[in-house]
Amino acid sequence: MKLHEALHIDLNEINREIKNLVTRDKDVPKKSLLAQSILELTGSGGKRLRPLMVIVGSRFGRTPAGRRTLQLSAAAEFIHAASLIHDDIIDDAELRRGEPALHTKTGILSAVHIGNYMSARVIELLSKYSGDKNSYVHDLSSVATAQLCLGEYQQMEHAFDYNLTLEQYLEKSRNKTALLMATCLRVGALSTESTEEVADLLYNFGESLGMSFQIQDDILDFTQSADVLGKPAGSDLRHGQVTLPVLFALQDPELAPVIRRIGPSSSSEEVAHVLELVKNSDALARTEAVSQDYLSKAAAIVQQLSSFPAHADLEILLQYFAGRDR
């Protein structure tokens, strides 16, 4: 069963709202490269994790979910999709979900413009929710977006930086992945007038799930095939991303000198050799343990929210994140 089915969420409603963000903008011609590229990008698949988290969050409020919650879920997907455009450009990635990345089809300048438009469109959409009562909606358009950009910058700044600390890695992962997921649950809850206490618990739950999600992505880069990943295996290492498995492997005095030799001009054979060394070390098991620790933190929060019927949806999310292909 697919995640949205397990959560009893109509994905068609979310997809329609995502599409409306483009088609209802009178300043964007429907057949323009901008409109067509966004519709193709947002229609190319993906689990819609972030919109689903907005909807799940809304089930912890005191009023029924309405159009605002749906619009927030669409905005969350727009922010995520825009970040993927910029991510692929920064990484010089040719594939996204097994298909050519947007910038390989439109050119880098157009892709940057498309990503910028998507971020600005979210701000435009959410600006109509003004006033203190609705101030939480700006967490999506400002805090989450800014943190995403900061996470991308931190990733660029530390390319091939084998002196990266664990704290720096965790901060980058939090900014790049976890905070948007956390914000989705929180704004979903506040859109249906949940208490601040419940919204904060949901935020912490989402942050723990997001950290586990990013760490699992780091593991999958070593363990999965290109067909499963939708991009070449080992892409993180090839592009100088010092992920948690690499940090743990660098603690091995025999592996460290070999890993540190990997740079922008390293051959595919050299990268493949280091990938195998890391896979055959204890680095992946240690990384898995950190991921499980974050899942345990999330599970404890579910228990704190057990008086809400929707805590069952948190259990479903927890099981989904825990069961991603290793």
Order of alpha helices (4+ residues) and beta strands (2+ residues): alpha-alpha-alpha-alpha-alpha-beta-beta-alpha-alpha-alpha-alpha-alpha-alpha-alpha-alpha-alpha-alpha-alpha-alpha-alpha
